[in-house]
């Protein structure tokens, strides 16, 4: 073979080989990314992490692979690893808005509120229409004891997304904290209008209705919350207390029955059921409950025993 022809062949024959290798790596990374998506959707987060790690081996500069792996780590509560992956994704693509937002949420999870604020600020700088960024920053402000800033951010989140149920609930909680009970009730009511299955809105509204003197409305709200979450024993206790206030001792006793069935050493429930039973004429069982309450450490029970059970 002519030397020059051989040299030409030797030089340029590498191009298709290199091209094929590049295509093979890209193709392999793509397959792992697709597999990771399927596993993530199905809830197999460990499997998704494995696939994404393989994709990163083939494409170490694929910012989206690091971003997705960060999300998977977050799902299994490996927050430091999630932050590390979001760091890498941001290093590779400084305009990746969602990475700042997700990293900020991870900083909340590890209670680094200062860095969480910085990430939410950056998210809003890059995309001022990100309602979740305002909501999350509002949450951090509330944790830091700054309700005024928190209220502004929750309001901005609602402005951007008028059906943002949790933003109404959180803003209502802040208003309640600031003793604006009517404003809080308005927010909880709006949340319930948007999502009638939002148990937390019913629970919170019940508290503020009771404070405002609307005991029957509070009982109605607790009943709705119980329908949505029948295993939440504390709700029966709270409703029982309110029923005592309204003089509905029979139904109050029924609520405390449920509490005691789930917690047979709940001294307060025995005490309140005892009082309720005595009020409806069942002195024997009522006094028995008061004795049990005293045995479990509810010291006020002995005062009622002296009053009702001699």
N, C-alpha and C positions, 0 to 999 in steps of 0.2 A: 504494500500500500504506500502511495506517495506520502511523504512525511507531512506535508502541509495539509493534505486531505485527512490524514490520521489525527493531526493536531486539531483540525477543525472539528472532526467527529468527536474527539475526546473532550474538547472544550464545551461544545453545545449539547452533547448527549446528556449532560448532567441536568439541564433545565427541566425536561419532563420528569426526571427522577425527583428533583427537589419539589416541583409542582405537585407531584403525586403524593409526596410525603406531607406537604402542607395541607392538601385536601383531605388526606387520611386523618390528620390530627383534628382538623376542623369538624370533619364528619363524626369522629368519635366523640368529641366534646358535645356536639349537638345531640347525639343519641343519649348521652348521659343526662343532659339538661332536660330532654323530653321525659326520660324515665323519672328523674327527680320530681318534675311537675306532677306526674301521675301519682307518685308515692306521697307527695305532700298533700295533695287533694284527698287521698284516701286515709290520711292520718298516720302514715308510716314515716315519721319525721327522721328517725334514725336511718332508714333506708335512703331517704332523700339526701341526708347529709353525706352518706357514703357516695352516692352518685355525683353529687356536686363536688366532692373532694376529687373524684376521678376527672371530672370535667376541668377542674382547675389545674390538675396535673398536665392536661393537654393544652389548656389555654390559660396560663398563669396571669394574663392581663385582662381576663374577662370579668369586668366589674360586676356584671349582672349575676354571675355565678357566686361571687362573694356575697352579694346582696341577698340572694335567695338562701344561701346557706345560713346567713345571719338570721333570717326569718325562721328557718327550721330550728336553729339553736334556741331561739326565743321560745318556740313552742314547747320545748322540753326543759325550759327554765334554766338553760345554761347561759346566763345573761352576760358574763364576762366574755365568753366565746362569741356571742352574738355581737357585742360591741367591737371586738377585734375584727370581725368580718366586715362590719359596717365601716370601720376605720379604713380598711383596705379598699372597699368599694369607693369611698369618698376620695381616697388618694388617687385612684384610677380615673374617677369622674367627679370632679368637684361640684358639678351642677346637678347631681343626683338628689333631688329634693327628698324623695321618700326615705333615703338612707339617713338623712339628718333627723327626719321625723321619727323613724323607727329607733335610731340610736338614742334620741331623747327619751323615748318611752323606756328603753332599757336602763338609762341612767336613773329614771324614777324607780325602777325595780331594785336597783342597788342603793337607792337613797342618796344619790349624788345630784341634789336638786340644782346646784349651781350650773353644772354642765348640762343638765336637762334644759334649763332656761336658755342657755346659749344655743343649743340645737334647735329649739322651737323658734327662737329669734331668727336664726339663719333660715329655717324653713319658710317663715313668713316673709323674710327678705326676698327669697327666691321665688316664692309663690304666695302672694298676699291673699289668695282665695282659698287657702287650705283650712277648712273649718276645724279639722281635727287638731291642727297645730294650735289654734286659739283655745280650743277646749282643753288640750293637754297643758298648755301654759297656764290657763286659768286654774287647773287642778294643782299645779306646782305652787302658784301664788297662794292658794288656800292652805297648802301644807306649810308654807313659809310664814303664815299669819298675816297675809296682806289681802284681806277680803275685797277691798276697793278695786285693786288691779284684777283680782279674780273675777269679780262681777263684770268688769269691762270686757274681759276676754270671753266669758261665757255669752255675754250679749252679742259680741262680734260673731261668735260661732253660730248663734241663732240667726243673726242677720244674714249670714252666708247660707245657712241651712235651716229654714223655718220649721222643719219637721225633725229637728235634732232632739230626740226625746231626752237623752241623758244630760244634755246641756240644760234643758229646762229643770230637770230634777236637781242637778248640782247647783244651779243658780237659786232654786228654791231653798235648798239647804243653807246656802249662804245668807239669803234673806231672813230665814228663820234664826240663824245665828246672830244676825243683827237686829233681832226682835221685830222685823217687818213680817208679821205672821200673815197678814192679808195678802201681801205681795208674794209670799212663799206659796200660799194656798192657790193663788192665781197661776203660778208656774206649774205646780203639781197638777192642777186641773187641766192645763194645756197639754201636759205630757200624757195624761190619761186619755184626752180626746184623740191624740195622735195614735197612741197605742194602749188600748184598754186592757192589755195583758201586762202592763208595767207594774209589777207588785210593789216595787220600792216607792213609786209615786203614791200609791194608796197608803202605804205604811207611813210615809212622811207626812202626807196630808192629814192622816188620822191624828198624829201627834199635835200638829198645829191647830187642827180643829178643836181638839180637847183643850189646848191652852187658851184658845179663843172662847171657850165655853160651849162649843157645839158638841156636846157629848154624844148625842144620838148620831150625828154625822160621822163622828170618829168611829163609833161602833160599826156603822155601815161600811166605812172604809176598811176596817180590820176584817170584816166579814168577807169583803171582796178579795183582800190579800190572802185570806185563808183559803178561799176557793182556788186561787192561783198557786198557792204554796201550802198545801194541807199538812206537810210534815214539819213546818216551822212552829215548834211548840211555843216559843215566846209570844207568838201572836195570840194564842188562846189565853195566855196569862194576862196580856194587856187588855184583851177584850173582857175577860172576867173582872178585872179591876174596874173597868168603866161600867160594867153592868151592875156592880155593887153600888157605884155612885148613883145610878138611876133607880136603884131599888129592885132591880130584876135579879133577885137572889137565886132563883131556881136555875136560870140559864147561866148565871155566874158559876154556880156549883158544877154545872155540866162542863164548863170550860176548864175548871180546875181539875175535874176528873181526868181530862185528856192530858193535862200537864203532868199529873201524878202517875198516870199510866206510863208515860215516857220517862219520868224521873221520880222514882219512888222515894227519894230522900230530899225532895224539894220542900224545905221547911215553910217557905212563904206560901206555897200553894196549899199545903195542909192548913196553915193558919187561915187563909182567906176562904178556903172551902168550909172550914169549921164555922167561921162567922156566918157564911151564907146559909149553911144547913140550919144553924140555930135560928136565923131570921125567918126561915120557912117552917119552923116548928119541929125540926128533927134534932132535938137537943142531945140525945144520946150519941148519935154519930158525929154531931158537930163537936161535942166536948171531946170525943175520942180523937178527932182531928187536931184539936188544940193541944191535947196531950202529946200527940206525935210531933207536932210542930215544936213544942218545948223540948222534947227529947232530941230533936235534930238541931237545936240551938237557937230557935226563934224565941228570944227572951220575952217579948211582949205577949206571947201566948199565955203566960202565967197570969198576967193581969186579967185577961179575958176569962180564964178558968175561974179565978176568984169572983168575977162578976156574974158569970152565967152558969157555972157548973157545980155549985155547992148543993 
